[in-house]
Amino acid sequence: MSKAEDKRKNCLSCNKSLKRFQWYYRNNGYFCNKTCFSAHLKKQQEASK
Ligand SMILES: [Zn+2]
């Protein structure tokens, strides 16, 4: 069978791969920090207009 690897998470905003301790989980998404999270929120809000 396959190795039990952790799924790599990528920041939804800047798309950097995140290490476990860096996870910043908000709104069903992972971000590297608060800044990326708010940047992503802004993008979403603009897109939904
Ligand atoms: Zn990021």
mmCIF file of the protein (N, C-alpha, C, O) and its ligand, coordinates in Angstrom:
data_MODEL
# 
_entry.id   MODEL 
# 
loop_
_entity.id 
_entity.type 
_entity.pdbx_number_of_molecules 
1 polymer     1 
2 non-polymer 1 
# 
_entity_poly.entity_id                      1 
_entity_poly.type                           'polypeptide(L)' 
_entity_poly.nstd_linkage                   no 
_entity_poly.nstd_monomer                   no 
_entity_poly.pdbx_seq_one_letter_code       MSKAEDKRKNCLSCNKSLKRFQWYYRNNGYFCNKTCFSAHLKKQQEASK 
_entity_poly.pdbx_seq_one_letter_code_can   MSKAEDKRKNCLSCNKSLKRFQWYYRNNGYFCNKTCFSAHLKKQQEASK 
_entity_poly.pdbx_strand_id                 A 
# 
loop_
_entity_poly_seq.entity_id 
_entity_poly_seq.num 
_entity_poly_seq.mon_id 
_entity_poly_seq.hetero 
1 1  MET n 
1 2  SER n 
1 3  LYS n 
1 4  ALA n 
1 5  GLU n 
1 6  ASP n 
1 7  LYS n 
1 8  ARG n 
1 9  LYS n 
1 10 ASN n 
1 11 CYS n 
1 12 LEU n 
1 13 SER n 
1 14 CYS n 
1 15 ASN n 
1 16 LYS n 
1 17 SER n 
1 18 LEU n 
1 19 LYS n 
1 20 ARG n 
1 21 PHE n 
1 22 GLN n 
1 23 TRP n 
1 24 TYR n 
1 25 TYR n 
1 26 ARG n 
1 27 ASN n 
1 28 ASN n 
1 29 GLY n 
1 30 TYR n 
1 31 PHE n 
1 32 CYS n 
1 33 ASN n 
1 34 LYS n 
1 35 THR n 
1 36 CYS n 
1 37 PHE n 
1 38 SER n 
1 39 ALA n 
1 40 HIS n 
1 41 LEU n 
1 42 LYS n 
1 43 LYS n 
1 44 GLN n 
1 45 GLN n 
1 46 GLU n 
1 47 ALA n 
1 48 SER n 
1 49 LYS n 
# 
loop_
_struct_asym.id 
_struct_asym.entity_id 
A 1 
B 2 
# 
loop_
_chem_comp.id 
_chem_comp.type 
_chem_comp.mon_nstd_flag 
ALA 'L-peptide linking' y 
ARG 'L-peptide linking' y 
ASN 'L-peptide linking' y 
ASP 'L-peptide linking' y 
CYS 'L-peptide linking' y 
GLN 'L-peptide linking' y 
GLU 'L-peptide linking' y 
GLY 'peptide linking'   y 
HIS 'L-peptide linking' y 
LEU 'L-peptide linking' y 
LYS 'L-peptide linking' y 
MET 'L-peptide linking' y 
PHE 'L-peptide linking' y 
SER 'L-peptide linking' y 
THR 'L-peptide linking' y 
TRP 'L-peptide linking' y 
TYR 'L-peptide linking' y 
ZN  non-polymer         . 
# 
_pdbx_entity_nonpoly.entity_id   2 
_pdbx_entity_nonpoly.name        ? 
_pdbx_entity_nonpoly.comp_id     ZN 
# 
_pdbx_nonpoly_scheme.asym_id         B 
_pdbx_nonpoly_scheme.entity_id       2 
_pdbx_nonpoly_scheme.mon_id          ZN 
_pdbx_nonpoly_scheme.ndb_seq_num     1 
_pdbx_nonpoly_scheme.pdb_seq_num     101 
_pdbx_nonpoly_scheme.auth_seq_num    101 
_pdbx_nonpoly_scheme.pdb_mon_id      ZN 
_pdbx_nonpoly_scheme.auth_mon_id     ZN 
_pdbx_nonpoly_scheme.pdb_strand_id   A 
_pdbx_nonpoly_scheme.pdb_ins_code    . 
# 
loop_
_atom_site.group_PDB 
_atom_site.id 
_atom_site.type_symbol 
_atom_site.label_atom_id 
_atom_site.label_alt_id 
_atom_site.label_comp_id 
_atom_site.label_asym_id 
_atom_site.label_entity_id 
_atom_site.label_seq_id 
_atom_site.pdbx_PDB_ins_code 
_atom_site.Cartn_x 
_atom_site.Cartn_y 
_atom_site.Cartn_z 
_atom_site.occupancy 
_atom_site.B_iso_or_equiv 
_atom_site.pdbx_formal_charge 
_atom_site.auth_seq_id 
_atom_site.auth_comp_id 
_atom_site.auth_asym_id 
_atom_site.auth_atom_id 
_atom_site.pdbx_PDB_model_num 
ATOM   1   N  N  . MET A 1 1  ? 0.839   -1.211 0.000  1.00 0.00 ? 1   MET A N  1 
ATOM   2   C  CA . MET A 1 1  ? 0.000   0.000  0.000  1.00 0.00 ? 1   MET A CA 1 
ATOM   3   C  C  . MET A 1 1  ? 0.867   1.251  0.000  1.00 0.00 ? 1   MET A C  1 
ATOM   4   O  O  . MET A 1 1  ? 2.086   1.182  0.153  1.00 0.00 ? 1   MET A O  1 
ATOM   5   N  N  . SER A 1 2  ? 0.237   2.357  -0.168 1.00 0.00 ? 2   SER A N  1 
ATOM   6   C  CA . SER A 1 2  ? 0.993   3.609  -0.218 1.00 0.00 ? 2   SER A CA 1 
ATOM   7   C  C  . SER A 1 2  ? 1.437   4.042  1.170  1.00 0.00 ? 2   SER A C  1 
ATOM   8   O  O  . SER A 1 2  ? 0.861   3.645  2.183  1.00 0.00 ? 2   SER A O  1 
ATOM   9   N  N  . LYS A 1 3  ? 2.453   4.846  1.187  1.00 0.00 ? 3   LYS A N  1 
ATOM   10  C  CA . LYS A 1 3  ? 2.915   5.373  2.468  1.00 0.00 ? 3   LYS A CA 1 
ATOM   11  C  C  . LYS A 1 3  ? 1.875   6.313  3.068  1.00 0.00 ? 3   LYS A C  1 
ATOM   12  O  O  . LYS A 1 3  ? 1.123   6.978  2.357  1.00 0.00 ? 3   LYS A O  1 
ATOM   13  N  N  . ALA A 1 4  ? 1.858   6.345  4.353  1.00 0.00 ? 4   ALA A N  1 
ATOM   14  C  CA . ALA A 1 4  ? 0.931   7.254  5.015  1.00 0.00 ? 4   ALA A CA 1 
ATOM   15  C  C  . ALA A 1 4  ? 1.553   8.642  5.073  1.00 0.00 ? 4   ALA A C  1 
ATOM   16  O  O  . ALA A 1 4  ? 2.132   9.051  6.079  1.00 0.00 ? 4   ALA A O  1 
ATOM   17  N  N  . GLU A 1 5  ? 1.418   9.329  3.987  1.00 0.00 ? 5   GLU A N  1 
ATOM   18  C  CA . GLU A 1 5  ? 1.979   10.678 3.952  1.00 0.00 ? 5   GLU A CA 1 
ATOM   19  C  C  . GLU A 1 5  ? 0.943   11.696 4.365  1.00 0.00 ? 5   GLU A C  1 
ATOM   20  O  O  . GLU A 1 5  ? -0.246  11.539 4.089  1.00 0.00 ? 5   GLU A O  1 
ATOM   21  N  N  . ASP A 1 6  ? 1.386   12.704 5.007  1.00 0.00 ? 6   ASP A N  1 
ATOM   22  C  CA . ASP A 1 6  ? 0.497   13.828 5.273  1.00 0.00 ? 6   ASP A CA 1 
ATOM   23  C  C  . ASP A 1 6  ? 0.191   14.522 3.956  1.00 0.00 ? 6   ASP A C  1 
ATOM   24  O  O  . ASP A 1 6  ? 1.072   14.704 3.116  1.00 0.00 ? 6   ASP A O  1 
ATOM   25  N  N  . LYS A 1 7  ? -1.038  14.897 3.790  1.00 0.00 ? 7   LYS A N  1 
ATOM   26  C  CA . LYS A 1 7  ? -1.362  15.690 2.612  1.00 0.00 ? 7   LYS A CA 1 
ATOM   27  C  C  . LYS A 1 7  ? -0.712  17.053 2.758  1.00 0.00 ? 7   LYS A C  1 
ATOM   28  O  O  . LYS A 1 7  ? -0.790  17.691 3.808  1.00 0.00 ? 7   LYS A O  1 
ATOM   29  N  N  . ARG A 1 8  ? -0.082  17.475 1.702  1.00 0.00 ? 8   ARG A N  1 
ATOM   30  C  CA . ARG A 1 8  ? 0.496   18.819 1.732  1.00 0.00 ? 8   ARG A CA 1 
ATOM   31  C  C  . ARG A 1 8  ? -0.604  19.841 1.539  1.00 0.00 ? 8   ARG A C  1 
ATOM   32  O  O  . ARG A 1 8  ? -1.448  19.716 0.652  1.00 0.00 ? 8   ARG A O  1 
ATOM   33  N  N  . LYS A 1 9  ? -0.577  20.832 2.371  1.00 0.00 ? 9   LYS A N  1 
ATOM   34  C  CA . LYS A 1 9  ? -1.537  21.926 2.219  1.00 0.00 ? 9   LYS A CA 1 
ATOM   35  C  C  . LYS A 1 9  ? -0.841  23.101 1.557  1.00 0.00 ? 9   LYS A C  1 
ATOM   36  O  O  . LYS A 1 9  ? 0.332   23.381 1.807  1.00 0.00 ? 9   LYS A O  1 
ATOM   37  N  N  . ASN A 1 10 ? -1.584  23.767 0.721  1.00 0.00 ? 10  ASN A N  1 
ATOM   38  C  CA . ASN A 1 10 ? -1.060  24.984 0.118  1.00 0.00 ? 10  ASN A CA 1 
ATOM   39  C  C  . ASN A 1 10 ? -1.887  26.178 0.557  1.00 0.00 ? 10  ASN A C  1 
ATOM   40  O  O  . ASN A 1 10 ? -3.101  26.086 0.737  1.00 0.00 ? 10  ASN A O  1 
ATOM   41  N  N  . CYS A 1 11 ? -1.219  27.272 0.719  1.00 0.00 ? 11  CYS A N  1 
ATOM   42  C  CA . CYS A 1 11 ? -1.912  28.503 1.046  1.00 0.00 ? 11  CYS A CA 1 
ATOM   43  C  C  . CYS A 1 11 ? -2.847  28.874 -0.103 1.00 0.00 ? 11  CYS A C  1 
ATOM   44  O  O  . CYS A 1 11 ? -2.424  28.925 -1.258 1.00 0.00 ? 11  CYS A O  1 
ATOM   45  N  N  . LEU A 1 12 ? -4.102  29.128 0.210  1.00 0.00 ? 12  LEU A N  1 
ATOM   46  C  CA . LEU A 1 12 ? -5.071  29.452 -0.835 1.00 0.00 ? 12  LEU A CA 1 
ATOM   47  C  C  . LEU A 1 12 ? -4.798  30.808 -1.461 1.00 0.00 ? 12  LEU A C  1 
ATOM   48  O  O  . LEU A 1 12 ? -5.291  31.105 -2.549 1.00 0.00 ? 12  LEU A O  1 
ATOM   49  N  N  . SER A 1 13 ? -4.029  31.616 -0.791 1.00 0.00 ? 13  SER A N  1 
ATOM   50  C  CA . SER A 1 13 ? -3.775  32.953 -1.305 1.00 0.00 ? 13  SER A CA 1 
ATOM   51  C  C  . SER A 1 13 ? -2.505  32.992 -2.147 1.00 0.00 ? 13  SER A C  1 
ATOM   52  O  O  . SER A 1 13 ? -2.550  33.375 -3.316 1.00 0.00 ? 13  SER A O  1 
ATOM   53  N  N  . CYS A 1 14 ? -1.385  32.605 -1.570 1.00 0.00 ? 14  CYS A N  1 
ATOM   54  C  CA . CYS A 1 14 ? -0.119  32.715 -2.297 1.00 0.00 ? 14  CYS A CA 1 
ATOM   55  C  C  . CYS A 1 14 ? 0.355   31.367 -2.828 1.00 0.00 ? 14  CYS A C  1 
ATOM   56  O  O  . CYS A 1 14 ? 1.349   31.289 -3.550 1.00 0.00 ? 14  CYS A O  1 
ATOM   57  N  N  . ASN A 1 15 ? -0.371  30.296 -2.461 1.00 0.00 ? 15  ASN A N  1 
ATOM   58  C  CA . ASN A 1 15 ? -0.105  28.965 -3.004 1.00 0.00 ? 15  ASN A CA 1 
ATOM   59  C  C  . ASN A 1 15 ? 1.231   28.368 -2.574 1.00 0.00 ? 15  ASN A C  1 
ATOM   60  O  O  . ASN A 1 15 ? 1.732   27.441 -3.209 1.00 0.00 ? 15  ASN A O  1 
ATOM   61  N  N  . LYS A 1 16 ? 1.800   28.891 -1.511 1.00 0.00 ? 16  LYS A N  1 
ATOM   62  C  CA . LYS A 1 16 ? 2.998   28.275 -0.960 1.00 0.00 ? 16  LYS A CA 1 
ATOM   63  C  C  . LYS A 1 16 ? 2.601   26.998 -0.246 1.00 0.00 ? 16  LYS A C  1 
ATOM   64  O  O  . LYS A 1 16 ? 1.509   26.913 0.315  1.00 0.00 ? 16  LYS A O  1 
ATOM   65  N  N  . SER A 1 17 ? 3.478   26.004 -0.261 1.00 0.00 ? 17  SER A N  1 
ATOM   66  C  CA . SER A 1 17 ? 3.183   24.805 0.508  1.00 0.00 ? 17  SER A CA 1 
ATOM   67  C  C  . SER A 1 17 ? 3.411   25.099 1.985  1.00 0.00 ? 17  SER A C  1 
ATOM   68  O  O  . SER A 1 17 ? 4.372   25.770 2.361  1.00 0.00 ? 17  SER A O  1 
ATOM   69  N  N  . LEU A 1 18 ? 2.518   24.589 2.803  1.00 0.00 ? 18  LEU A N  1 
ATOM   70  C  CA . LEU A 1 18 ? 2.544   24.928 4.215  1.00 0.00 ? 18  LEU A CA 1 
ATOM   71  C  C  . LEU A 1 18 ? 3.017   23.754 5.041  1.00 0.00 ? 18  LEU A C  1 
ATOM   72  O  O  . LEU A 1 18 ? 2.632   22.610 4.800  1.00 0.00 ? 18  LEU A O  1 
ATOM   73  N  N  . LYS A 1 19 ? 3.845   24.044 6.006  1.00 0.00 ? 19  LYS A N  1 
ATOM   74  C  CA . LYS A 1 19 ? 4.194   23.023 6.985  1.00 0.00 ? 19  LYS A CA 1 
ATOM   75  C  C  . LYS A 1 19 ? 3.137   23.033 8.072  1.00 0.00 ? 19  LYS A C  1 
ATOM   76  O  O  . LYS A 1 19 ? 2.457   24.030 8.313  1.00 0.00 ? 19  LYS A O  1 
ATOM   77  N  N  . ARG A 1 20 ? 3.028   21.888 8.711  1.00 0.00 ? 20  ARG A N  1 
ATOM   78  C  CA . ARG A 1 20 ? 1.932   21.701 9.654  1.00 0.00 ? 20  ARG A CA 1 
ATOM   79  C  C  . ARG A 1 20 ? 1.844   22.846 10.661 1.00 0.00 ? 20  ARG A C  1 
ATOM   80  O  O  . ARG A 1 20 ? 0.755   23.335 10.961 1.00 0.00 ? 20  ARG A O  1 
ATOM   81  N  N  . PHE A 1 21 ? 2.985   23.263 11.174 1.00 0.00 ? 21  PHE A N  1 
ATOM   82  C  CA . PHE A 1 21 ? 2.924   24.288 12.212 1.00 0.00 ? 21  PHE A CA 1 
ATOM   83  C  C  . PHE A 1 21 ? 2.532   25.651 11.656 1.00 0.00 ? 21  PHE A C  1 
ATOM   84  O  O  . PHE A 1 21 ? 2.231   26.580 12.405 1.00 0.00 ? 21  PHE A O  1 
ATOM   85  N  N  . GLN A 1 22 ? 2.542   25.753 10.338 1.00 0.00 ? 22  GLN A N  1 
ATOM   86  C  CA . GLN A 1 22 ? 2.205   27.045 9.723  1.00 0.00 ? 22  GLN A CA 1 
ATOM   87  C  C  . GLN A 1 22 ? 0.729   27.163 9.387  1.00 0.00 ? 22  GLN A C  1 
ATOM   88  O  O  . GLN A 1 22 ? 0.254   28.235 9.014  1.00 0.00 ? 22  GLN A O  1 
ATOM   89  N  N  . TRP A 1 23 ? 0.010   26.065 9.517  1.00 0.00 ? 23  TRP A N  1 
ATOM   90  C  CA . TRP A 1 23 ? -1.373  26.109 9.086  1.00 0.00 ? 23  TRP A CA 1 
ATOM   91  C  C  . TRP A 1 23 ? -2.149  27.180 9.821  1.00 0.00 ? 23  TRP A C  1 
ATOM   92  O  O  . TRP A 1 23 ? -2.110  27.290 11.047 1.00 0.00 ? 23  TRP A O  1 
ATOM   93  N  N  . TYR A 1 24 ? -2.840  27.948 9.041  1.00 0.00 ? 24  TYR A N  1 
ATOM   94  C  CA . TYR A 1 24 ? -3.740  28.951 9.587  1.00 0.00 ? 24  TYR A CA 1 
ATOM   95  C  C  . TYR A 1 24 ? -5.085  28.656 8.940  1.00 0.00 ? 24  TYR A C  1 
ATOM   96  O  O  . TYR A 1 24 ? -5.344  29.052 7.804  1.00 0.00 ? 24  TYR A O  1 
ATOM   97  N  N  . TYR A 1 25 ? -5.927  27.962 9.674  1.00 0.00 ? 25  TYR A N  1 
ATOM   98  C  CA . TYR A 1 25 ? -7.147  27.420 9.097  1.00 0.00 ? 25  TYR A CA 1 
ATOM   99  C  C  . TYR A 1 25 ? -8.317  28.359 9.303  1.00 0.00 ? 25  TYR A C  1 
ATOM   100 O  O  . TYR A 1 25 ? -8.695  28.662 10.435 1.00 0.00 ? 25  TYR A O  1 
ATOM   101 N  N  . ARG A 1 26 ? -8.878  28.810 8.217  1.00 0.00 ? 26  ARG A N  1 
ATOM   102 C  CA . ARG A 1 26 ? -10.044 29.701 8.273  1.00 0.00 ? 26  ARG A CA 1 
ATOM   103 C  C  . ARG A 1 26 ? -10.960 29.405 7.086  1.00 0.00 ? 26  ARG A C  1 
ATOM   104 O  O  . ARG A 1 26 ? -10.489 29.127 5.983  1.00 0.00 ? 26  ARG A O  1 
ATOM   105 N  N  . ASN A 1 27 ? -12.261 29.468 7.321  1.00 0.00 ? 27  ASN A N  1 
ATOM   106 C  CA . ASN A 1 27 ? -13.228 29.337 6.223  1.00 0.00 ? 27  ASN A CA 1 
ATOM   107 C  C  . ASN A 1 27 ? -12.950 28.134 5.312  1.00 0.00 ? 27  ASN A C  1 
ATOM   108 O  O  . ASN A 1 27 ? -12.983 28.251 4.087  1.00 0.00 ? 27  ASN A O  1 
ATOM   109 N  N  . ASN A 1 28 ? -12.680 26.993 5.922  1.00 0.00 ? 28  ASN A N  1 
ATOM   110 C  CA . ASN A 1 28 ? -12.439 25.773 5.149  1.00 0.00 ? 28  ASN A CA 1 
ATOM   111 C  C  . ASN A 1 28 ? -11.223 25.851 4.246  1.00 0.00 ? 28  ASN A C  1 
ATOM   112 O  O  . ASN A 1 28 ? -11.121 25.101 3.275  1.00 0.00 ? 28  ASN A O  1 
ATOM   113 N  N  . GLY A 1 29 ? -10.306 26.744 4.553  1.00 0.00 ? 29  GLY A N  1 
ATOM   114 C  CA . GLY A 1 29 ? -9.109  26.840 3.737  1.00 0.00 ? 29  GLY A CA 1 
ATOM   115 C  C  . GLY A 1 29 ? -7.883  27.014 4.616  1.00 0.00 ? 29  GLY A C  1 
ATOM   116 O  O  . GLY A 1 29 ? -7.985  27.412 5.776  1.00 0.00 ? 29  GLY A O  1 
ATOM   117 N  N  . TYR A 1 30 ? -6.730  26.714 4.052  1.00 0.00 ? 30  TYR A N  1 
ATOM   118 C  CA . TYR A 1 30 ? -5.476  26.872 4.793  1.00 0.00 ? 30  TYR A CA 1 
ATOM   119 C  C  . TYR A 1 30 ? -4.676  28.030 4.222  1.00 0.00 ? 30  TYR A C  1 
ATOM   120 O  O  . TYR A 1 30 ? -4.583  28.212 3.008  1.00 0.00 ? 30  TYR A O  1 
ATOM   121 N  N  . PHE A 1 31 ? -4.113  28.792 5.114  1.00 0.00 ? 31  PHE A N  1 
ATOM   122 C  CA . PHE A 1 31 ? -3.315  29.947 4.725  1.00 0.00 ? 31  PHE A CA 1 
ATOM   123 C  C  . PHE A 1 31 ? -2.032  29.957 5.532  1.00 0.00 ? 31  PHE A C  1 
ATOM   124 O  O  . PHE A 1 31 ? -1.937  29.300 6.569  1.00 0.00 ? 31  PHE A O  1 
ATOM   125 N  N  . CYS A 1 32 ? -1.036  30.709 5.054  1.00 0.00 ? 32  CYS A N  1 
ATOM   126 C  CA . CYS A 1 32 ? 0.205   30.721 5.821  1.00 0.00 ? 32  CYS A CA 1 
ATOM   127 C  C  . CYS A 1 32 ? 0.113   31.702 6.980  1.00 0.00 ? 32  CYS A C  1 
ATOM   128 O  O  . CYS A 1 32 ? 0.815   31.546 7.979  1.00 0.00 ? 32  CYS A O  1 
ATOM   129 N  N  . ASN A 1 33 ? -0.728  32.693 6.863  1.00 0.00 ? 33  ASN A N  1 
ATOM   130 C  CA . ASN A 1 33 ? -0.899  33.637 7.957  1.00 0.00 ? 33  ASN A CA 1 
ATOM   131 C  C  . ASN A 1 33 ? -2.151  34.474 7.749  1.00 0.00 ? 33  ASN A C  1 
ATOM   132 O  O  . ASN A 1 33 ? -2.884  34.315 6.773  1.00 0.00 ? 33  ASN A O  1 
ATOM   133 N  N  . LYS A 1 34 ? -2.364  35.353 8.687  1.00 0.00 ? 34  LYS A N  1 
ATOM   134 C  CA . LYS A 1 34 ? -3.552  36.186 8.664  1.00 0.00 ? 34  LYS A CA 1 
ATOM   135 C  C  . LYS A 1 34 ? -3.575  37.089 7.431  1.00 0.00 ? 34  LYS A C  1 
ATOM   136 O  O  . LYS A 1 34 ? -4.630  37.351 6.852  1.00 0.00 ? 34  LYS A O  1 
ATOM   137 N  N  . THR A 1 35 ? -2.405  37.550 7.050  1.00 0.00 ? 35  THR A N  1 
ATOM   138 C  CA . THR A 1 35 ? -2.322  38.453 5.903  1.00 0.00 ? 35  THR A CA 1 
ATOM   139 C  C  . THR A 1 35 ? -2.837  37.773 4.639  1.00 0.00 ? 35  THR A C  1 
ATOM   140 O  O  . THR A 1 35 ? -3.616  38.352 3.883  1.00 0.00 ? 35  THR A O  1 
ATOM   141 N  N  . CYS A 1 36 ? -2.393  36.541 4.421  1.00 0.00 ? 36  CYS A N  1 
ATOM   142 C  CA . CYS A 1 36 ? -2.849  35.809 3.247  1.00 0.00 ? 36  CYS A CA 1 
ATOM   143 C  C  . CYS A 1 36 ? -4.335  35.522 3.340  1.00 0.00 ? 36  CYS A C  1 
ATOM   144 O  O  . CYS A 1 36 ? -5.041  35.537 2.332  1.00 0.00 ? 36  CYS A O  1 
ATOM   145 N  N  . PHE A 1 37 ? -4.802  35.264 4.530  1.00 0.00 ? 37  PHE A N  1 
ATOM   146 C  CA . PHE A 1 37 ? -6.235  35.004 4.694  1.00 0.00 ? 37  PHE A CA 1 
ATOM   147 C  C  . PHE A 1 37 ? -7.053  36.228 4.305  1.00 0.00 ? 37  PHE A C  1 
ATOM   148 O  O  . PHE A 1 37 ? -8.033  36.106 3.570  1.00 0.00 ? 37  PHE A O  1 
ATOM   149 N  N  . SER A 1 38 ? -6.669  37.390 4.782  1.00 0.00 ? 38  SER A N  1 
ATOM   150 C  CA . SER A 1 38 ? -7.458  38.579 4.463  1.00 0.00 ? 38  SER A CA 1 
ATOM   151 C  C  . SER A 1 38 ? -7.320  38.933 2.990  1.00 0.00 ? 38  SER A C  1 
ATOM   152 O  O  . SER A 1 38 ? -8.262  39.445 2.386  1.00 0.00 ? 38  SER A O  1 
ATOM   153 N  N  . ALA A 1 39 ? -6.162  38.667 2.407  1.00 0.00 ? 39  ALA A N  1 
ATOM   154 C  CA . ALA A 1 39 ? -5.994  38.902 0.979  1.00 0.00 ? 39  ALA A CA 1 
ATOM   155 C  C  . ALA A 1 39 ? -6.931  38.009 0.181  1.00 0.00 ? 39  ALA A C  1 
ATOM   156 O  O  . ALA A 1 39 ? -7.531  38.430 -0.808 1.00 0.00 ? 39  ALA A O  1 
ATOM   157 N  N  . HIS A 1 40 ? -7.039  36.781 0.630  1.00 0.00 ? 40  HIS A N  1 
ATOM   158 C  CA . HIS A 1 40 ? -7.929  35.839 -0.048 1.00 0.00 ? 40  HIS A CA 1 
ATOM   159 C  C  . HIS A 1 40 ? -9.381  36.281 0.106  1.00 0.00 ? 40  HIS A C  1 
ATOM   160 O  O  . HIS A 1 40 ? -10.156 36.202 -0.847 1.00 0.00 ? 40  HIS A O  1 
ATOM   161 N  N  . LEU A 1 41 ? -9.746  36.736 1.272  1.00 0.00 ? 41  LEU A N  1 
ATOM   162 C  CA . LEU A 1 41 ? -11.108 37.228 1.516  1.00 0.00 ? 41  LEU A CA 1 
ATOM   163 C  C  . LEU A 1 41 ? -11.445 38.368 0.572  1.00 0.00 ? 41  LEU A C  1 
ATOM   164 O  O  . LEU A 1 41 ? -12.529 38.408 -0.011 1.00 0.00 ? 41  LEU A O  1 
ATOM   165 N  N  . LYS A 1 42 ? -10.523 39.276 0.431  1.00 0.00 ? 42  LYS A N  1 
ATOM   166 C  CA . LYS A 1 42 ? -10.751 40.417 -0.459 1.00 0.00 ? 42  LYS A CA 1 
ATOM   167 C  C  . LYS A 1 42 ? -10.998 39.948 -1.879 1.00 0.00 ? 42  LYS A C  1 
ATOM   168 O  O  . LYS A 1 42 ? -11.914 40.415 -2.556 1.00 0.00 ? 42  LYS A O  1 
ATOM   169 N  N  . LYS A 1 43 ? -10.164 39.015 -2.318 1.00 0.00 ? 43  LYS A N  1 
ATOM   170 C  CA . LYS A 1 43 ? -10.325 38.483 -3.671 1.00 0.00 ? 43  LYS A CA 1 
ATOM   171 C  C  . LYS A 1 43 ? -11.700 37.868 -3.845 1.00 0.00 ? 43  LYS A C  1 
ATOM   172 O  O  . LYS A 1 43 ? -12.374 38.089 -4.852 1.00 0.00 ? 43  LYS A O  1 
ATOM   173 N  N  . GLN A 1 44 ? -12.106 37.095 -2.851 1.00 0.00 ? 44  GLN A N  1 
ATOM   174 C  CA . GLN A 1 44 ? -13.404 36.432 -2.938 1.00 0.00 ? 44  GLN A CA 1 
ATOM   175 C  C  . GLN A 1 44 ? -14.528 37.457 -2.999 1.00 0.00 ? 44  GLN A C  1 
ATOM   176 O  O  . GLN A 1 44 ? -15.478 37.314 -3.768 1.00 0.00 ? 44  GLN A O  1 
ATOM   177 N  N  . GLN A 1 45 ? -14.405 38.476 -2.188 1.00 0.00 ? 45  GLN A N  1 
ATOM   178 C  CA . GLN A 1 45 ? -15.457 39.487 -2.164 1.00 0.00 ? 45  GLN A CA 1 
ATOM   179 C  C  . GLN A 1 45 ? -15.541 40.207 -3.504 1.00 0.00 ? 45  GLN A C  1 
ATOM   180 O  O  . GLN A 1 45 ? -16.633 40.501 -3.990 1.00 0.00 ? 45  GLN A O  1 
ATOM   181 N  N  . GLU A 1 46 ? -14.393 40.488 -4.093 1.00 0.00 ? 46  GLU A N  1 
ATOM   182 C  CA . GLU A 1 46 ? -14.406 41.143 -5.393 1.00 0.00 ? 46  GLU A CA 1 
ATOM   183 C  C  . GLU A 1 46 ? -14.980 40.230 -6.466 1.00 0.00 ? 46  GLU A C  1 
ATOM   184 O  O  . GLU A 1 46 ? -15.694 40.677 -7.364 1.00 0.00 ? 46  GLU A O  1 
ATOM   185 N  N  . ALA A 1 47 ? -14.660 38.954 -6.360 1.00 0.00 ? 47  ALA A N  1 
ATOM   186 C  CA . ALA A 1 47 ? -15.119 37.997 -7.360 1.00 0.00 ? 47  ALA A CA 1 
ATOM   187 C  C  . ALA A 1 47 ? -16.625 37.778 -7.274 1.00 0.00 ? 47  ALA A C  1 
ATOM   188 O  O  . ALA A 1 47 ? -17.271 37.477 -8.278 1.00 0.00 ? 47  ALA A O  1 
ATOM   189 N  N  . SER A 1 48 ? -17.177 37.928 -6.090 1.00 0.00 ? 48  SER A N  1 
ATOM   190 C  CA . SER A 1 48 ? -18.598 37.638 -5.904 1.00 0.00 ? 48  SER A CA 1 
ATOM   191 C  C  . SER A 1 48 ? -19.482 38.833 -6.259 1.00 0.00 ? 48  SER A C  1 
ATOM   192 O  O  . SER A 1 48 ? -20.710 38.741 -6.224 1.00 0.00 ? 48  SER A O  1 
ATOM   193 N  N  . LYS A 1 49 ? -18.864 39.925 -6.593 1.00 0.00 ? 49  LYS A N  1 
ATOM   194 C  CA . LYS A 1 49 ? -19.662 41.092 -6.951 1.00 0.00 ? 49  LYS A CA 1 
ATOM   195 C  C  . LYS A 1 49 ? -20.284 40.945 -8.346 1.00 0.00 ? 49  LYS A C  1 
ATOM   196 O  O  . LYS A 1 49 ? -20.990 41.843 -8.804 1.00 0.00 ? 49  LYS A O  1 
HETATM 197 ZN ZN . ZN  B 2 .  ? 0.110   32.566 1.860  1.00 0.00 2 101 ZN  A ZN 1 
# 
